């Protein structure tokens, strides 16, 4: 990983905000294109460029001017993107 010291914080954040996910299914890696998945939500354009599925950019200060990917600005927009909930 680019910042290995961030592992603990990322793990704890996932546990707090997504308690319904099984931690045995968490994958932490530097190059996310090794994970074969349909979607990748990330704030790093470099990771999104390498990914072979659908890349979705999560807005952050460092990527605000990048227009190469569909953009999601917050987790409510992620929910709307995948679930189509128009009330969000």
C-alpha positions as CSV (number, residue, x, y, z in Angstrom):
1,X,0.0,0.0,0.0
2,X,1.1,3.5,-0.7
3,X,0.6,4.5,3.0
4,X,0.9,1.3,5.0
5,X,0.4,3.3,8.3
6,X,-3.2,4.0,7.2
7,X,-4.2,0.4,7.4
8,X,-5.6,0.5,11.0
9,X,-7.6,3.7,10.4
10,X,-9.1,2.3,7.2
11,X,-10.0,-1.0,8.9
12,X,-11.6,0.8,11.8
13,X,-13.5,3.2,9.5
14,X,-15.0,0.2,7.6
15,X,-16.0,-1.5,10.8
16,X,-17.7,1.6,12.1
17,X,-19.6,2.6,8.9
18,X,-20.3,-0.8,7.4
19,X,-20.9,-3.1,10.4
20,X,-22.9,-5.5,8.1
21,X,-19.8,-6.3,6.1
22,X,-17.7,-9.3,7.1
23,X,-14.1,-8.2,7.8
24,X,-13.0,-11.5,6.3
25,X,-14.0,-10.0,2.9
26,X,-11.9,-6.8,3.3
27,X,-9.0,-6.6,0.8
28,X,-6.2,-4.1,1.4
29,X,-3.7,-3.7,-1.4
30,X,-1.6,-1.1,-3.2
31,X,-2.7,-1.9,-6.7
32,X,-6.4,-2.4,-6.7
33,X,-6.5,-3.7,-10.3
34,X,-5.4,-7.1,-8.9
35,X,-8.9,-7.4,-7.4
36,X,-11.3,-8.7,-10.0
37,X,-14.6,-6.8,-9.3
38,X,-17.3,-5.1,-11.3
39,X,-16.8,-1.7,-9.6
40,X,-14.1,0.3,-7.9
41,X,-14.9,3.5,-6.0
42,X,-11.7,5.4,-5.2
43,X,-10.4,8.9,-4.9
44,X,-7.1,8.1,-6.7
45,X,-7.2,8.5,-10.5
46,X,-4.1,6.3,-10.8
47,X,-6.0,3.4,-9.2
48,X,-9.1,4.0,-11.4
49,X,-7.1,4.1,-14.6
50,X,-5.6,0.6,-13.9
51,X,-8.9,-1.0,-12.9
52,X,-10.6,-3.2,-15.6
53,X,-14.2,-2.9,-14.3
54,X,-16.3,0.2,-13.9
55,X,-14.3,3.0,-12.2
56,X,-16.1,5.5,-10.1
57,X,-14.3,8.5,-8.7
58,X,-15.0,9.5,-5.1
59,X,-14.6,13.3,-4.8
60,X,-11.6,14.6,-2.8
61,X,-9.7,17.9,-2.9
62,X,-6.8,16.3,-4.9
63,X,-9.1,15.0,-7.7
64,X,-11.6,17.8,-8.1
65,X,-10.5,18.8,-11.6
66,X,-10.3,15.3,-13.0
67,X,-13.1,14.6,-15.5
68,X,-12.0,11.1,-16.6
69,X,-14.5,9.1,-14.6
70,X,-18.1,9.2,-13.4
71,X,-18.0,11.0,-10.1
72,X,-19.7,10.3,-6.8
73,X,-19.5,13.1,-4.2
74,X,-20.7,11.3,-1.0
75,X,-22.0,8.0,0.2
76,X,-25.6,9.1,-0.4
77,X,-24.7,9.4,-4.1
78,X,-23.1,6.0,-4.0
79,X,-26.3,4.6,-2.6
80,X,-28.4,6.3,-5.3
81,X,-26.0,5.1,-8.0
82,X,-26.4,1.5,-7.0
83,X,-29.9,1.4,-5.6
84,X,-31.5,4.1,-7.7
85,X,-33.2,5.7,-4.7
86,X,-34.6,9.0,-6.1
87,X,-35.4,10.4,-2.6
88,X,-31.7,10.8,-1.7
